[in-house]
Amino acid sequence: MQPVYVSGHRNPDLDSIGSAIGYAELKARLDPNTEFVPVRLGELNPQTRWVLERAEAPEPMYLQHIRLRAVDLMATEFLCVRESDAIREAGVAIDTADYDLVPVIDDQGKLAGVVTTRALAHRYVRESEESTADTLAAPCRDLMEDAEVAVIAEDSITDVSDQLKNSHQGTAIIVDQLHRPTGLLSRSDLVSPVRRRVVLVDHAEQAQAVPGIEQAEIVEILDHHHIGSIETRLPVKATFDPVGSTATLVVERFRRSGMEPSRSSATLLLGAVLSDTLILRSPTTTDRDGVAIEYLERVLQIDGREFGAEMFKSSSDVADVSAAELVKRDAKEYKSGNGTPFLIAQIEVVGKALLDRKEELLEAMQHEQMAKGVDLYALMVTDILDEGTELLISGDVGAAARAFGVELSNGGSSLTLPGVMSRKKQVAPKLLATL
């Protein structure tokens, strides 16, 4: 069976990655007959890399999209013939394999062409009408033709299907980087194919999900945000629980199952809860987040707050990070009630040094705003010790000022918001209500 991918959102943060890894571990232990694979949809931020290193955990596999690929449906057990083999052997291979052709390979194992049922039939009819010797003993190179559809394993089924529609051969040859046949895919294989499966964690917005999500089977959703724009064809198990971190929900599921996460997953889950709750300072924090941290402290035998302080300190130095990268870090897209699109990115820092690069950041934000085609691009620069945010704005700054009822500062391009630390609870709702 195909694996089930456990995926957080695009521009992944620590909660997205930690929850995906932790939940994949739990699901695999509860259902050992199914493979659950944690994945990432983008580059990891420094904080996540730091915790992965502390957890001695590998970086999750990058999932480019979840559309069906040739590798998901192709047959991997099939016969090939060599150019020098007798045509008769090609006929036997076709009869054995239930395909309308057989790949022909050269001495290096590379695809040289194909022998088709149609070509064999023509050859046999011509031979039966002649009194010549066994022409079926001739080498396959005398009868082979070019493979009309030769694709790689990662090619999408949609592309393969389009090519097969215009091919009389009816079967695609899947080849590797050295052009060696690795699979076969016929038109009949494309009828009602089994979709790739995914569990969504820490999001339920189509714009934040893995590309191709509309073609996938969503198995489950586990999130602590509002119910988003994801649509499913079939009923699915979905949890939208207002705690400070999706990782808290994963921890609770471990405990309800009577299982303890591995030390590696426990480290990631601890970091994720501390990150999303800003070491329990965020207004989204609940008592359940504190209970989850206390449990993980006992599992790991460490002080969670000290771990969190070290984690934030290690990732707060962004002096060497380009403005273009900073403004895209942990950016999330929203749409207001009238369909107005906007993005909010957030960077957690210690101190005010980053604001010295305000003009550079605003220039990068303007570039991203145009590239994304959104009406407003906001960047939260959140000081976790000072417990406040400087909100930089590219776009309709007046609307943003009205949303928070404050005056524009720093030359009319940013808002000073004391006590504001949560994008989900304190920034996004106000912008959604105003734009």
HELIX and SHEET records of a PDB file:
HELIX    1   1 LEU A   14  LEU A   30  1                                  17    
HELIX    2   2 PRO A   46  ALA A   55  1                                  10    
HELIX    3   3 ALA A   70  LEU A   73  1                                   4    
HELIX    4   4 ILE A   87  ALA A   97  1                                  11    
HELIX    5   5 THR A  117  SER A  128  1                                  12    
HELIX    6   6 THR A  135  ALA A  137  5                                   3    
HELIX    7   7 CYS A  140  ASP A  142  5                                   3    
HELIX    8   8 ILE A  157  LYS A  165  1                                   9    
HELIX    9   9 ARG A  187  LEU A  190  5                                   4    
HELIX   10  10 GLN A  206  GLN A  208  5                                   3    
HELIX   11  11 ILE A  213  GLN A  215  5                                   3    
HELIX   12  12 THR A  246  ARG A  256  1                                  11    
HELIX   13  13 ARG A  263  ASP A  276  1                                  14    
HELIX   14  14 ASP A  287  LEU A  300  1                                  14    
HELIX   15  15 GLY A  304  SER A  315  1                                  12    
HELIX   16  16 ALA A  323  LYS A  328  1                                   6    
HELIX   17  17 ALA A  353  ARG A  357  5                                   5    
HELIX   18  18 LYS A  358  LYS A  372  1                                  15    
HELIX   19  19 VAL A  397  PHE A  404  1                                   8    
HELIX   20  20 ARG A  423  VAL A  427  3                                   5    
HELIX   21  21 ALA A  428  THR A  434  1                                   7    
SHEET    1   A 6 MET A  61  TYR A  62  0                                        
SHEET    2   A 6 PHE A  36  ARG A  40  1                                        
SHEET    3   A 6 VAL A   4  SER A   7  1                                        
SHEET    4   A 6 ARG A 197  VAL A 201  1                                        
SHEET    5   A 6 GLU A 217  ASP A 223  1                                        
SHEET    6   A 6 LYS A 237  PHE A 240  1                                        
SHEET    1   B 3 VAL A  81  ARG A  82  0                                        
SHEET    2   B 3 LEU A 101  ILE A 105  1                                        
SHEET    3   B 3 LEU A 111  THR A 116 -1                                        
SHEET    1   C 3 ALA A 150  ILE A 152  0                                        
SHEET    2   C 3 THR A 171  VAL A 175  1                                        
SHEET    3   C 3 PRO A 181  SER A 186 -1                                        
SHEET    1   D 5 LYS A 332  LYS A 335  0                                        
SHEET    2   D 5 PRO A 341  VAL A 349 -1                                        
SHEET    3   D 5 LEU A 376  ASP A 383  1                                        
SHEET    4   D 5 GLY A 388  GLY A 395 -1                                        
SHEET    5   D 5 SER A 414  PRO A 418 -1                                        
END                                                                             
